[in-house]
């Protein structure tokens, strides 16, 4: 189809090919490719969709709630931004095809999501990931690596409407230090698997972005979050920058 020839569609195809070839070489299952589409208009997301991209990552609740009804229902929405407690209800109610919240970093937040998902009466548990701050930088969301087991256990045992899908990390902006962050997340997964007495491979690892997704795949990532490589550099509307600037550098954290 002529729509397949858009640069965005082409980028999706090339990326998929690269991840497939790498996975084949490593003899592993190809990871999920999440297209990080924050600040991008629906028209651009549809170009990726027409190239068979289905998983999309969004960082801001209002933007996702606006976009979701304008996209086909088989899109798998990944929420990958910092989630404030007062926005949980809007996110859950506004996005029926929400696939996963990747940024759960407290028992309070997990309990609230569990409660709202139950109220929404969806026919499936909601997938969640525990966000671990593997770089341990103050500017990043996520809990300390040593707290991952406690929160994972809480979700597994106390949040019946949620399914613990795995662990997620941002890592450093400086890619030279990334392998240590990815290794830390793998170690967390091993410990969580032991604590919950489940096979650690049944827990996903969401790690890797445009600048380092191949390294992440080599280190066991099952889900990579790629934005710039697909959509080009990000554009923040002035109003949005104003809305988010109060949250201590949050807009630049969910780099992709």
N, C-alpha and C positions, 0 to 999 in steps of 0.2 A: 504494500500500500504506500502511496506517496507520503503519508504522514510518518512512515518509518524513517524517512531520510532527514528528519530534523536533527540538528546537532545534539539535542538532549536525548532523543531516541537512540541515536548512534552511540552516544557515550554509555548508555545503559547496556547496549549490546556488547560493546567492547569490554566494559567492566565485568559483565557476566562471563565473557569468554576468558578474561584474565583469571578470575577466581576459579573457574572450572579447570583451566589448565594447571594452575598451581595445586588445586585439590587433587587432581588426578596424579600429579607427580608425587604428592605426599601420601597418596592412597587414603584420603579421608573424604567424608561427605562434603560437598560444596557448602559454604556458609550462606546464611541468609544475607541478602543485600538490602539494607534499609536506605532508601533515598531521603536524605535530610533536606526537607523542603521548606523550612521556616523562611518567612519573608518572601517566598516565591508565589506568584499568582497561580490560580487553578489551571490556567491555560498551559503553563509550563509543566505542571504536574501531569496534565492529561497527555502531554507529549511523551512523558516517561511511561505512563500507563499504556499508551498505544504501542509501546515497545515491550509490553508484557511485564512492566515493573508493577508490583502489587503492594510491597511494604514501604510505607512512607513514615518518616520521623518528624514530629513537630515539637517545638519547645514552648509555645505559648498557648494557654488554654483557650483564650478568646479566638485566636487565629484558627486553631483546630476546629473549634465549634462552628466557626463561620465556613470553613472549607469542607468539612465532612459531608454535609447534605448536598454539596455541589459536585461531589465526586461519586463514581459508581460504588454500589454497596459492597462489592467484594474487595475493596481496598482494606489492607490490614494496617491500622493506624498504631504507630508506636509513639507514646508520649515520652520524650527524652529530655525535657527541661525540668528545672527546679519547680516542684509542685507545692504551692502554698495551700494550707489547710482550707482556707476559705474559698478555694477554687475547685475543690474535689467534686462537690455536688454538680456544678456546672459541666465539668468534664464528663462525668459518668452519665448524666442525663442527656447531654448534648451530642454524644458520640456513641450510638448503639453498637457500631462495629469497631469499637476500641479493642485492639488486639492485646496490647500490653502497656503497662506503666513501668518504665525501666528505672525509675529514679526514686524508689522507696528507701528512705534513710532513717526512719524512726518508727517506734511502735505506735505512737500517736497517729502518724500518717497512715500506717497500715490498717489500724483499727477503723479509721474514718473511711478509707476506701472500701474496706470490707462491708461496713454498714451501708454505705451508699449503693454499692453494687447489689446488695441483698434487697434494698428498697426498690431498685430499678427492675428487679425480678427478671434478669436475663436468664437464658436457658443454659448457661455454662458458667464455670468459675472464670474470674478475670485473671489473666496471667500478670504476674508482677516480677520485677527483678529488684534485688537489693543493690543499691548503688554504693560502691566502696571507693573511698578517696585514697587511691593507691599512691598518689604523688604526695599526699599529706600537706598540700598547700592550703593556706587559709582561704584563698579565693574560690576554692572548689567545693561544690556540694558533695554529699556522700558521707558515710560514717567511716571511722577508723577501721583498718583491717581486722584488728582484734575484736571488734564488735559484730562482725559479720555473722558469726555462728549464733549469737544470741538473737539477733533480729530474724534470721532465717528460721530458727526454731520457733520463735513467736508466731511468724506467719504460718508455718507448717502446722502448728498445733492449735492456734487460737483464732485463725481467720478462715473459717470454713468456706467463705465465698471467693477466696483467692487461691490461686495455684502458684506456688513458688517455681518460676520458670528458670531462674538462674541468677547470675551476678553480672553487674555492669560496672565499667569504670571509664573515666575520661582519660586518665593518664596525663602526661606532661604535654605542653605545647611544643617543648623542645624534644624532637623525635629521638635524639641520641640517648635519652634516658628511658625511652619507652619500654625496652625489654624487661627492665626491672619492675615496672608497673604491671606489665602483663603477667610476669612470673608471680607477683604478689597475688593477683586475682586468681590465678590457677591454684596457688597454695590455699587461699580462702575456700575455694570450691572443694578441695580435698577435705579440708576440716569440716565443712558444712555437710558433705556427704557422709563422713564418719559419724558426726553428731546425730544426723537424722536417720542413720542406718539405711541410706539409699545409695545406689550406684552413682558415683560422682559424674559419670558421663551423661547421666540423665538431666543434669543441670547445665544450662547453657552459659556461655561466656560471651557477653556483648562487649567487644573491645576492638579498637581500630577505626581509623577515620581516613579521609582522602590521602593524608601524608604518610600513613604507616599501616594500611590495611593488610598488605602482603606479609609484613612481619607478624602482625596480629594473627593471621591465618596460620602461619608457620608455628605460632605458639599456642594454637588451639582455639582461636576464636570461632564461634559458631554463628555470629551475627556481627556484621561490620556496618558502620554508619557513615555513609559517604554522601557529602553534599556538593562541595566545590567541583569535584571531578565530573559530576553530572550536570549541575545547574550553573556553574560559573560562580564568580565571587558573589557574596551575599550583599543585599541592599536593605538597609534599615530605613523605613519611613521615619521622618523626623518625630512624629507623634509617638511612635513605638519606642524610639530611643528614650524619649522623655518619660514614658510610662515605666520603662524597665531600668532606667539609670539609678533609681533609688536602691536597687537591690545589689549593691556592692559588686560591680563588675560582672553580674550574672550573664548578660547577653553574650559575652565572649567566651564563657566557659564551655558551653556545649559545642565545642569546635568540631568541625566535621570535614 
